[in-house]
Amino acid sequence: MRGFWICVFGAALVLSAAIWYLLIDRDDERLRVYCAVGFADQVGDLAREFERERGVNVELVFGGSGALESQVRLAGGDVFLPADESYLESLGNEFVLSSQEIGCLRAGFVVARGNPLGLREVGDLTRGDVKISLADESASVGRYVRAVLEEKGCWGEVNRRVLVKKPTVGNVVEDVATGAVDVTIAWRRVAELFKEVEFVDLEEFEKRELVARMGVLRVSRRVPLARDFVTFVVERIR
């Protein structure tokens, strides 16, 4: 009888070890990638392509850059692509192992197709007939818009006229696309994903394009794979 229980115990150990091995092996083949909404469409498509080529699983986490930075600090991961490089700089060498430039982001007005209210300059945001949606400052574009408008001296007045604030750039462009508001300020690359809207260049923002970089996180347990993914994406977007 004693021999029987020894065999059962041994079999249980072998099974536990096998399960542990499979879980670890799967974990080694999964990348967690934090991606700002402004790059979601392109990175999402490229992640699926990378999965097919490399036989790995890419777990994508989309959101505003500020919220994603907080998740990186709390939960770790493998790759972080914020809307601008300042978030990688904020994390510093403690969290970021390496990074590559992926491109630039330009902000401007996003209005309904045809621009029915003829919104062409920042001063138009102070008109009484204009409904405005802006991203809050947990999103890169929200923080950026505030900095530019403060520099121009009109942030206080514009902010008082904002009808609604949303957590991501995609949310505010959607507000315009659905007709909930007349205008927002968002990245061109996000506006181009919505057929109901058009992008209007603004001089104040043309002068201040933001550089975006994609970083490999120091806590990653699969650094070579994370670096391969970053290179794969950068080469196809830049």
Secondary structure by P-SEA (a helix, b strand, c coil): caaaaaaaaaaaaaaaaaaaaaaaaaaaabbbbbbcccaaaaaaaaaaaaaaaccbbbbbbbccaaaaaaaaacccccbbbcccaaaaaaacccccccccccbbbbbccccccccccccccccccccccbbbbbbccccaaaaaaaaaaaaaccaaaaaaacccccccaaaaaaaaaaccccbbbbbaaaaaacccbbbbbbaaaaabbbbbbbbbbcccccaaaaaaaaaaaaaacc
